[in-house]
Amino acid sequence: MRIPALALKRRQWEPFAFATPALVLIAIVIVFPLIYSFYLSLRDFDLSVGPDSAFVGARNYGEALLRDERFIASVWNTIVLIVPALVCELLLGLGIALLLNRVTRGRPIITALLAIPAMVSPVMAGMAWRMMFGVKYGAINNLGRQFGLLDVYFDWFSSPFMSIVSVVLVEVWQNTPFMMLVLLAGLQSIPQELYESVRVDGASPWQSFWHLTLPLLKFTMMVGIMIRMIDLTKLFGLIFVLTFGGPGGATETVAFNTYLVGFKDFRMSYAAALSYVIVGGVLILTLVFQLVQRWREARAA
Amino acid sequence: MSTLVGTSQAVAVRRVNRHRARRWLADVLTYLGLAATLVFFLGPFFWIVTTSLKGNNDFFAFPPVWIPSDPSLAHYAALFTRASGLRYFLNSLTISSMSMVAALLVSLPTAYAIARWRFGGTIFGTFLLVLRMLPAIALIIPVYLMYKQLGLTNSYFGLVMLYTVVYIPFAVWLLVGFLRDFPVEIEEAAMIDGCSRVGALVRVVVPIIAPGMAVVALFAFIATWNEFLFAVVLTGIETKTMMVLVTTYTSGGTDMFYGEASASVVLGVLPAFAVAFILQRYLVKGLALGGTKG
């Protein structure tokens, strides 16, 4: 059965022929635009001024990193949203995964139901919650008034702090199911015999959780956090419908800020530069995360 | 002697009983916890669906009416006629279906080249992973300018092409997995019997990995359906998708057109409900690779 190898030698063009459509499309729709975008980022192209632009070198990057207070604030805002969202998603996801791991009857159906928030568009999730947060007719204020917890029409988006809390709440609602699914898969890959053997050795349920489950789940948790973290740096749709960056720019994320620069102010070159700063930031974040993980593994070993 | 045995038995029975009671309590607490979880995660959907069916009397009532006393589809009718919601729903459907088919058609041969000949090696694999992680915001600025030059904004074609290509990395990634599971021997047998390479792929491989392809297709559909940034920048009045339509309801502050807005959210999340049930087994893999985010 050496035919494939023979065929490979005789017809080396075949794999290329198979991959060509995808490669050509990727080149046209992704690679070329990215190169063009980099070229743009070195100029001062501004659609609101006119079609002409001049080469300005790294000025846009300098402005973004050193002088643009709004962009720097948006970096901070993104971090302020990411950190509590990640912590809540991890803890809540772990809790639900542990609960689901205990039950056998009805697990598939419960899992599928819980996965739904993670499958809907952030825009739709944001819209549903925007209505839930509604001042006069929203479900939350209605519920609060019905049970006498609220006696006023509470505006969830009036203060920066409450807006951040609201955005984090919706984000946690939407993506905890993802974390739960990942952790549940991790939990189920732990062999049952391990639990039995530590129980025979007299470990309490708490001890077996702390010394067996958690260490074995660490890798899965890291993968889950990493994926969520990268996704959260792209937070856009949720912000667009929930707060539109407000109040006073308190929930303006980097992606949203770049969108405004590009498609409200029409400063195309500057938006291109900002998008490259974001790509660079995400890349550095990913690398640092992996390095820290390796370093900790090496230290543990 | 017999009394001694009796008491030790009684102790054992009591211990077993206590163990059983504790276990029963833990089970009850587990199911209670899961019930609360379900209420939190599905409650908003329940509320949106009931709101979309409520008439004005129920909507303005206090204390609030949670289950509509006189459900009607009036808001859906208004959404379809007044807000041309039907058109935007069909736009979403068309664009998602076309992108789904195109992504599959382009990705299958590429995945095949990787699975059978290790095309591109690890470099190509890493390249695809990097593309997967690329923020959409980095792409939309140059693509918008290009499309404006080429007259591709406000067109199905432009959006479908963009969605297709953005989805290639994910589709290839999943398809390679399915193709690797496929025994090469069957394919070789077909080729010895005189089938061409393409013939073997189409007549032998595709029918067998069809379920896998369906998974990829459904994820592609939902990702395209859910995509917002490209859609909001590149669509115009005729080509708007449901995601863009729904954001038009944010203009009235938080107290807006609840009826139509909730009806459009219901239509917008419908595919997610369907796919979540169909794809139960593949949810982790698909979500982990970013399958539902365009």
Contacts between the chains, C-beta under 8 A, distances in Angstrom:
chain1	res1	chain2	res2	distance
A	1	B	185	7.0
A	1	B	188	6.2
A	3	B	188	5.7
A	3	B	191	6.9
A	3	B	192	7.3
A	4	B	116	6.9
A	4	B	184	6.8
A	4	B	188	6.9
A	7	B	197	7.6
A	8	B	117	6.1
A	14	B	113	7.8
A	14	B	117	7.3
A	14	B	197	6.6
A	15	B	113	4.1
A	15	B	116	7.6
A	15	B	117	4.2
A	15	B	119	4.1
A	16	B	113	7.7
A	16	B	119	7.7
A	18	B	109	4.0
A	18	B	110	6.5
A	18	B	112	5.5
A	18	B	113	3.9
A	18	B	119	7.4
A	19	B	109	6.7
A	19	B	110	4.6
A	19	B	113	4.5
A	19	B	114	7.7
A	19	B	119	5.6
A	19	B	120	7.3
A	21	B	105	7.9
A	21	B	106	4.9
A	21	B	109	6.8
A	21	B	110	7.5
A	22	B	106	4.9
A	22	B	107	6.4
A	22	B	109	7.5
A	22	B	110	4.1
A	22	B	168	5.3
A	22	B	172	7.1
A	23	B	110	7.6
A	25	B	106	6.3
A	25	B	161	7.5
A	25	B	164	6.9
A	25	B	165	4.7
A	25	B	168	7.0
A	26	B	131	7.2
A	26	B	165	5.9
A	26	B	168	6.3
A	28	B	165	7.8
A	29	B	143	7.2
A	29	B	161	6.2
A	29	B	162	6.0
A	29	B	165	4.0
A	29	B	166	7.7
A	30	B	131	6.2
A	30	B	134	7.5
A	30	B	139	6.7
A	30	B	165	6.1
A	30	B	166	7.5
A	33	B	139	6.0
A	33	B	142	3.7
A	33	B	143	5.1
A	33	B	146	6.2
A	34	B	138	7.0
A	34	B	139	7.2
A	34	B	142	6.9
A	36	B	142	4.6
A	36	B	145	7.7
A	36	B	146	7.1
A	37	B	138	6.8
A	37	B	139	7.9
A	37	B	141	5.9
A	37	B	142	3.9
A	40	B	141	7.4
A	40	B	142	6.6
A	40	B	145	7.6
A	95	B	33	7.7
A	96	B	33	7.9
A	96	B	34	7.6
A	96	B	37	5.4
A	99	B	30	5.3
A	99	B	33	4.9
A	99	B	34	5.4
A	99	B	37	7.2
A	100	B	34	7.0
A	102	B	26	7.5
A	102	B	27	7.6
A	102	B	30	4.9
A	103	B	27	7.9
A	103	B	30	6.0
A	103	B	31	7.1
A	103	B	34	7.0
A	108	B	280	5.9
A	110	B	34	6.1
A	110	B	38	6.9
A	111	B	280	6.8
A	111	B	283	7.6
A	112	B	276	5.4
A	112	B	277	5.4
A	112	B	280	4.8
A	112	B	283	7.6
A	113	B	38	6.3
A	113	B	41	7.5
A	113	B	42	6.3
A	113	B	276	7.8
A	114	B	37	6.8
A	114	B	38	7.0
A	114	B	41	5.5
A	115	B	276	5.0
A	115	B	280	7.9
A	115	B	283	5.1
A	115	B	287	7.6
A	116	B	41	7.4
A	116	B	42	7.2
A	116	B	45	7.1
A	116	B	269	7.8
A	116	B	272	6.0
A	116	B	273	6.0
A	116	B	276	4.8
A	117	B	41	5.5
A	118	B	287	5.9
A	118	B	292	7.0
A	119	B	222	6.3
A	119	B	272	3.8
A	119	B	273	7.8
A	119	B	275	6.1
A	119	B	276	5.0
A	119	B	287	7.9
A	119	B	292	5.5
A	120	B	226	7.0
A	120	B	268	7.5
A	120	B	269	4.5
A	120	B	272	4.3
A	121	B	225	7.3
A	121	B	226	3.5
A	121	B	227	7.6
A	121	B	228	6.3
A	121	B	243	5.7
A	121	B	268	6.6
A	121	B	269	7.7
A	121	B	272	7.7
A	122	B	226	7.7
A	122	B	228	7.1
A	123	B	226	7.7
A	123	B	228	4.7
A	123	B	243	4.8
A	123	B	246	6.1
A	123	B	247	6.3
A	123	B	268	7.7
A	124	B	226	7.6
A	124	B	243	7.3
A	124	B	246	6.5
A	124	B	265	5.5
A	124	B	268	4.4
A	124	B	269	5.1
A	124	B	272	7.9
A	127	B	246	5.1
A	127	B	247	7.4
A	127	B	249	7.1
A	127	B	250	7.4
A	127	B	261	6.6
A	127	B	264	7.9
A	127	B	265	5.2
A	127	B	268	7.8
A	128	B	44	4.9
A	128	B	45	7.3
A	128	B	47	7.9
A	128	B	48	5.0
A	128	B	262	7.9
A	128	B	265	5.3
A	128	B	269	7.8
A	129	B	44	6.5
A	130	B	250	6.7
A	130	B	254	6.2
A	131	B	48	7.0
A	131	B	51	7.0
A	131	B	254	7.7
A	131	B	256	7.7
A	131	B	258	6.1
A	131	B	261	6.3
A	131	B	262	6.3
A	131	B	265	7.7
A	132	B	44	5.9
A	132	B	47	6.5
A	133	B	254	6.0
A	134	B	254	4.6
A	134	B	255	5.4
A	134	B	256	7.9
A	134	B	258	7.3
A	135	B	253	7.7
A	135	B	254	5.2
A	135	B	255	5.7
A	136	B	255	5.0
A	137	B	59	6.6
A	137	B	60	7.6
A	137	B	255	6.1
A	137	B	258	6.0
A	138	B	254	6.7
A	139	B	43	7.9
A	139	B	44	7.7
A	139	B	47	4.7
A	139	B	64	7.8
A	142	B	62	7.8
A	142	B	64	4.1
A	143	B	64	7.5
A	145	B	62	7.4
A	145	B	63	8.0
A	146	B	63	5.0
A	146	B	64	6.0
A	155	B	254	7.4
A	156	B	254	7.6
A	157	B	254	6.8
A	173	B	40	7.2
A	173	B	41	6.8
A	173	B	44	7.3
A	176	B	41	7.8
A	177	B	41	6.6
A	178	B	287	5.1
A	178	B	288	7.9
A	181	B	283	5.7
A	181	B	284	4.7
A	181	B	287	6.4
A	182	B	284	6.1
A	182	B	287	8.0
A	182	B	288	6.4
A	184	B	284	8.0
A	185	B	284	5.0
A	223	B	288	7.6
A	227	B	288	6.1
A	227	B	290	7.6
A	230	B	133	5.8
A	231	B	290	7.1
A	231	B	293	6.8
A	233	B	135	6.8
A	234	B	135	4.9
A	234	B	136	6.6
A	234	B	137	7.1
A	234	B	293	7.9
A	236	B	136	7.7
A	236	B	137	7.0
A	236	B	228	7.3
A	236	B	229	5.7
A	237	B	228	4.3
A	237	B	229	7.0
A	237	B	243	7.6
A	240	B	228	7.2
A	240	B	232	7.5
A	240	B	247	6.4
A	241	B	246	7.4
A	241	B	247	5.5
A	241	B	250	5.4
A	244	B	250	7.4
A	255	B	135	6.5
A	255	B	136	8.0
A	255	B	137	4.7
A	255	B	229	7.9
A	258	B	137	5.1
A	258	B	141	7.9
A	259	B	137	6.5
A	259	B	140	7.9
A	259	B	229	7.2
A	262	B	140	7.5
A	262	B	141	5.1
A	262	B	144	7.6
A	263	B	144	7.7
A	263	B	233	6.0
A	268	B	141	6.1
A	268	B	145	6.4
A	271	B	141	5.1
A	272	B	141	5.1
A	272	B	142	6.9
A	275	B	135	7.1
A	275	B	137	5.3
A	275	B	138	4.0
A	275	B	141	6.0
A	276	B	138	6.9
A	278	B	135	5.8
A	278	B	137	6.6
A	278	B	138	6.7
A	279	B	134	7.0
A	279	B	135	6.5
A	279	B	138	5.3
A	282	B	133	7.1
A	282	B	135	6.7
A	286	B	133	7.6
